[in-house]
Structures are given as C-alpha cells and as structure tokens.
C-alpha cells in the first residue's frame, strides 16, 4: 500500500510539473500600420477622393517614406523633405491588410515608377503612386495627409481624419479636413 501511495504521488507530481516553454507574447499592434491601411483602403475605393471614379489601378505604388508635406500641392517633388522611412515590418503589415483589395508595392523613389510619355509624367503600367504623411494627433484621432499621382493631369492632395472606435478597437476614416486639391 505504501508503494502504491508513493507511485501515485510521483505520478501526480509528474503531471503537475510544467516543462512547457512559455508561449511567446504577441507582437504589439502597430497603430500606424492600421491607420495607413484604412487610409489607403478609403483612398483607393472612393473615386470622388482619388479623382478616378470606377477605376481600379493596375499597379499601386506607395512611397516607402512618410512625408509631412504629402497633402500640400505646392510642394516640389524634388525638394528635400523631412520624410521618415516606413519600417519594413509596417510595410508588410499594410500590404497584408490590403491583400483582399490590391497588391501594394513600396518604392524608394518616384523615379522607379514615373515615366515621361510625350512630355507628360505618368505612373507606368496604369498605376498610381501614393505618398502618405505621418499620422498627426492623439491616441484616438489622427490626421493623415495623402497625395495620389497618376499623370501630369491626374493627382489629388487631401487630409483624412481617422478615429479609433470608442472601445479602443480599430480605426475608421471619418472624413477629410482642410483643403483638397486636384489636378
């Protein structure tokens, strides 16, 4: 009987022992990636904002750095800017969030995708080149400037207002603010 109790105690102890390695903690959410994804989705699906109603762009290129002057139509493209590179992990998260809509390709320079056709600069292969501004604001509401360039007479500049849902969940574009320019 004593041996049986020892065996049972050893079995209970063995079962209680936890040899499992602790589970990895999930990566923290990237709010900027979420904000950029909802901004891009809104811009690409609202022809009245991107100036191309009923058009699905063959190629969607996004500049790989956020330019605070993205929504300013008076900025010169070749002016030096205080642009901040969008980290690779954030680029991947944005692309994944939009995979059901389109394929996003990040580029380092306009020169990679803008070509000259008969004196008119345009994005190659029927595409659009988008420049984003860094999100500006607080924890629950930000503004994000955006510029979409298609051709010499096909570009828009505007600023979106993006709010986090009341329960601290996802982000939603609630509209635009300030001026909007179209060429």
N, C-alpha and C positions, 0 to 999 in steps of 0.2 A: 504494500500500500504506500509506504514511504517513497519507494522508487517511482511509483505511478504519479505521485504528487510532484516529485522533482521534475519528471518528464513534462507534466502539464505546465508547471511554472516556467520551464525552459521554452516550451512552445509559445506560451503567452508572451514571454519576454522577447522572443524572436519576432513574433508578429508585431509587437509594439515598436520595435526598433525601426527607425526610418533611415534607410540607406539611400533614399532617392535624393538626387541633387535638387536644390531649389529651382523652381521654374524661373526662367528669365523674365524680368519685368518688361512690360510692353514699352515700346519707344513712345516718348511723349508726343502728343499730337502736334502737328506743325500748323498753327493757325494761319500763317501767311500762305502756305500751300493751299489750304482750304479756301481762303479768301480769293486768291488768284484763280483757283479753279471755278468758283461761282462767277467771278467777273468775266472770265473768258467764255464760259458757257453762255452767259447772258449776252455778251457782245456778239458772239458768233451765231446766235439764234434769233436775234432781233434786228432784222434788216433796216428798221427805221433808225437804229442807233449805229449800225456799221455802214449805212448808206447803200447796201446791196440787198434789197428785198428779194426773197425767194432764191438766193444764191447760196449754194454750198461750195465753199472754196476747195479747189482740188488739193491745195497744199496750205497748211497753216504753220507759219514760222513765227517763233517768238524770240525776241532778242534775249540773250541769256544774262542780261543785267537790267536792274530796275533803275529807271531814270526819273528823278523827281520832276522833270520838265515834260514828261510824256504827253500830258494833256495840253501843252502850250503850242499852238500852231505857229507862233512867231519864232520858236527856237530854230536854229540852223542845225541841220543833221550832223554837220562836221564840227560843230562847236565842242570843245572839251566839256565833259559833263561830270558831275559828281555821282555817276552811276555806281550802283553796288551790284556785284555779281550775285546771281541767284544760285545758291548752292546746288550741287548735283542731286543730292537727296530730295531737295524741294522740287527740282525739275522733274524728277522721276515720279514724285507724288502727284504733281499737277497732270502730267501725261496720263498716269493711271486713272485719275479721277475723270478724265475726259475721253477715255478709250472708247466708250459707247457712242460718242458723238463724232470724233475725228482723231486723226493722228497728229500730235503736236511735235514739231521738231524745233529744238532750241538751236539758235545760231549765235555766233560771237560777233558778227558784223553784218551790216546791211549789204556790204559788197558780196557776201556769199549768195544772196538771193535776188538782188535788184540788178536788172539788166537794162540796157538802153535799146529801145526799138524805135527807130525813126524819130529820134530826138525826144522821146518820152520815156522817162524812167518808169519801170514797172517790175512787179514781182514775177519771177519766172514761173512757168508751168501753171498759170491761172491761180496763183496763190495770193496770200495776204501775209504781210509782215506786221506783227504786233509788238508794240513797246509798252511795257507796264511801268507805273510809278510805284514806289514803295507805299504800302498802306500807312496812312496817317490818321491818328485818332486814339481812341481809348480801347479798353478791353472788350466793349460791347458794340462799338460803332466805329467804322473807319471809312475813309475816302480813298479811292484808288483811281489815279489818272490812267488813261489809256489812249493810245494812238494806233490806228489801223491804217496801213498804207497798202494800196493795191497798184496804183499807177499815178502818173503826173496829175491827172484829174480824177483821182479816186482815193481820198483819205478822209479820216474823221479824227477828231480830238474831243474827248469828254472826260468827265469825272463821275464815277459811280459812288453811291452811298451804300455801304454794306453793313448790315446789322446781324448780330448774333441773336438767336432765338432767346426768349425770356428764360428758358430753363438751362441756359448755358450750352445749348447744343450747337447745331450747325449754323452756317452763315447764309444770308439771303440778300440779294441785291434789292434794295427798296426803291431805287430811282437814281436820278442824276442830280448833280448840283453844279452851279456855276454855268459858264458859257459852254456852248458846243459849237465846234467849227467843222465845216465840211468843204472839201474842195473837189 
